[in-house]
């Protein structure tokens, strides 16, 4: 008996999009990872996605603690190790590791968060956008800038607030994100990095105010 179309195996369905609350956390976590420089020895090759091995190292406690907070809200367990080194100038290195059995789910979540969040910020404008989308797109923009200010290379001068990044896509997200926050931003290529900056004064204050953490940050 010949099989009918209904007997044929179905292709796996596309995963449903993340809800806005989950998306904001997963996207910010993905941005934190993208702030970190690629592994040594990569050269001009495309570095592997930063979440694939389940381990990341931050040299700032604030960035590590924020990553831990986001992963806890996403129900992803993580182990935190602290190493202290240096002689005259002491430094701290915070290593976060996701247990092996949780890494596939962790990778899928952050991949979806980055892909969906990037599309929301770079894909606009959206004619007739719903109220949730109009509310959450600026929140995603703020999440990207918060990650960059916590984990990126700070570049602060009297006339600008800037961050140095090695990830071209994240730099583009920050430029578009600043526009959604009504702040003009500049992108300047540097040696092996990109500098994204906003002017001092009202523009700087708007970015800092938008990225500040508070009870309203998790409002629906």
Number of C-alpha atoms within 10 A of each C-alpha: 3 5 7 7 8 7 8 8 7 8 6 6 6 6 8 7 11 15 9 19 15 15 23 27 24 28 27 27 27 27 28 28 25 25 25 20 15 17 10 7 8 10 9 6 7 8 13 11 13 22 21 15 14 17 18 19 17 23 16 15 15 13 23 22 15 18 25 19 16 19 19 13 14 18 11 17 16 19 11 15 11 13 10 10 10 8 7 6 6 8 12 14 16 20 17 21 17 20 14 11 8 14 19 14 11 23 18 13 23 25 19 20 26 21 14 17 27 22 12 20 22 15 10 11 9 10 6 8 11 9 8 10 14 12 13 17 20 20 21 24 29 26 28 29 28 23 23 28 22 19 27 25 18 16 14 12 10 8 12 17 22 24 25 24 25 21 17 12 12 23 26 17 22 25 22 21 28 25 15 17 17 13 18 15 19 14 17 11 13 11 7 9 17 19 19 24 25 23 18 15 12 11 20 18 15 15 22 16 11 18 19 12 12 8 6 8 15 11 7 9
